[in-house]
């Protein structure tokens, strides 16, 4: 008899901006129209003891304070409620794929608006591919994405 999996519904109960640091490098001189800026996204999460709630953190760093026109460091903290509680083997799927996909649009909008208000063209980040097969559910999952910033 094939095994039937239940799909849990994830509801975002609380989304908080934990950290936001935006600095403009006044010493930066633009020599080209395009400037390469590195983007690093880290995802980390854990399920609470009841298995129906989870805490997830998504953080992003863009640029370098001395080598790029600006530097941005942002971190969102989110609490999710899941119904029904996912099986223990399914939890890593939520930490590595579902939660990052649900939080990323908020992060993307925040980055675009912050860079626009800082006097730059809005920086629109493409969604990264969130991995299914990470080693452990509690380990941070860094992803570095090459990005071209148009000044």
N, C-alpha and C positions, 0 to 999 in steps of 0.2 A: 504494500500500500504506500503510495507516494506521501511524503511529508508535506503538510500544508503549513505555510508561514502566515502569520498574522502581520498586517502592516499597521504600525503605530502611527498615530497622528501627532505631529509635533506642533505645539503651540508656544509662541514666544510670549513669556509672561513679563519679562523685564529686559530692556535694552538700555545700557548705560555707557556713556562715553567716560572712560576711566582716565585716559591720558591723551593730550593733544599738544604737541610742541611743533610750532611752525616758525622757522627762522629764515630770513632772507640774507643771502651772502652779498653784501654791498661791494665787496672786493672782486666779485666775479665779473669778468669782461666777456661779453658774447662775441666770439670770433666767427661762428657759423650760424646758419639759420636753425639747424637742428642740434640739440644737445642730448647726449645719451645719459639717461638717469636710471640707476638701478632701483628696482622695487623688490622688497622682501616681505612676504606675507607668512605669518606664523599662526597656526591653529593649535589650540590646546583645550582639552575638555575632560570632564569626568562626570559620571553618573553619581547621584547621591544614593544613600543607603536604600531608599525605598525603590529604586530602579525606575521610577516614573518621573523623576526630575533630574535635570542635568544642568551643570554650569559649564559654559563655553566661553573662551576668550579668543578673539581674533585681533592680531596686531599687525601693523604695517609700518615699514620704514621706507622712505623715498629719499634718494639723494644722499649727499654728503655735505656737512656744513662748510667745508673748505673747498670742495672741488666742483660743486654744482650751483646753479642760481639760487636754490633753496633746499631746505631739509624739512621733512615732515615725518613725525613719529606719532602714530595714532593707535589707540587700543580701545576696543569695545568689549564689554562684559555682558553676557546674555544668560538668562535663566530660561530653560525650556521645561514644559510639562508634556509628557507623552502618555497617550492613552490608546490602547493598553500598554503596559510596560513592555519594552522590547526584551527579547531573550538575551541573556548575557553575551552570546556569540554575535548578536546583531548590533551591539552597542558601538563597536568600532566603526561600523558603517555610518552610524549617526554622527559620531565625532569627526570622522574623516571626510564625509561627503555631504550629508544632509545639512548639518548645522552650518558648515562653511558656506554652502550655497544659499542658505536663508539669510545669513548675516552680511554676506558680501555686497549686496545692493546698497545697504546703508553705509558701508564703508566707502564704496565707490562714489556715492553722492556727496559724502562728507569731504572726500579728497577734492572732487571737482569744485565744490563751493569754496573750500579753503584756499585753493590755488587761485581761483578767480578773484576772491576778495583780497588776496595778496598782490594783485596787480599782474598776474600771469594769465595766459590762456587757460581755461579750465582743463585740468588734467583728467582725462577719462581713461580709467584702467580697464583693460580687457579682463573678463573673468578667467582665472586660472583653472587648470584641470585639477580637481581635488581627487587625490588618490584613494582608492578603496583598500589597498593592501599594505597599510602601514603596520609596523611591528607591534606596537602596543597602543592601547587606547589612551594612556595618560602621557605619552611622550609628546613634546612639541613637534610640529610638522612644518619645518621651514620650506618655503618655495620661493625661489628667486626667479624673477621674470625680467628679461631684457625689455627695455621700453625706450621709445624715442619721445622726447618732450619737444613740442613745438613752441618756441617762444614767440 
